[in-house]
């Protein structure tokens, strides 16, 4: 027992394996678009014809349910995971309405 070290370095432990754990972060920004109908609003937004963002919602996963042995995980698997523990950050942006001069 005298020759054996009391502490073992984690990096020297041959039984440890490296795992990769995903923590998801999703951001949604809401932009106002003036249009006659849904289709026109979508067309204008996709063309970049929208006003500045008015609301931003961020979902941050705080605790994960998954671990992988490799980074070679199909993208659809990562984005289709169930997220049980998360925090939401909701920000509202207000912009002053420009005054009209006569």
N, C-alpha and C positions, 0 to 999 in steps of 0.2 A: 504494500500500500504506500510505502514511502516514495517509491519511484513514479507513481501515477500522479499526474497533475490534478488538482482539485477542480479546476475550471477547464472546460473545453470550448475552444473558439467555435462559434456557429459555422463559420466558413470551412472548418475542418470536419464537420459532421457529414459522413458519407450517406446518411439516410435521408438528408434533406433534399427536397426537390423544389424547383422554381415553378410557381404558379402565377398566372396572369388573371387579375380580377378586374372586371369592367365596372366603372362607375359612370353612369350616364348623365349627361347634361343636355337639356333641350331648351332652346330659346325660341319664343314666338313673339314677333312684333306685329302689332296691328296698325295698319295704315288706312286713313280715310281716302275713299275714291268717290268722286261725284259721277254718277252714271244713271242711265234710265232703267237698267235691269241687271240681274246677276251676271249674265254673260258679258255685257259691256264692261261691268266693273272688273271682272277677271281679265278681260282683254286689255283694259287700260293699265291695270296693275302689272301685268306681264310685260307691258310696253314701257313701264317706268313712269307712267303718268299718275302719280299719287302725291298726296301731301305728306308732310313729315310724320313720323311715327307718333302715335298718341298713347300707346300702351305697350309695355313689354312684360312678358311673363317668362320666368326662368324656373325650370324644374331641375333641381340637383339631387341626384340619388345619394343618400347619406349612408346606407348600408346595402351591400350587395348580396345577392342570393347565388351567384355563380362564380366559378373559378375554372380556368382552362390551363392545360399543360403546355400550350403553344400559343403564339400570337396568330397562327394560321386558323382563324375562326371565320366561318362564312359571315359576311356582312349582314345578311338577313337574320342570322341567329343573334347577332349583337343588338340589332334594332327591334327584334321581336321578343325581347326578354320581358318578363313580368317584373315591374318595379314596385316593391311593397313599401319601402322606406324612402321618403324624399322630403325635401323642403321646397316651398314655393316662394319666389320673390316677385311681387307684382308692383310695377311702377307705372304711374299715370303721368303723362307729360301734358302740360297745358301751354299753349302758345297764345300770346296776345293777339286779338283781332285787330288788324290794321285799321286805323281810323281813316274815313274818307274825307278828303279835303274838297271844299266847294270852289 
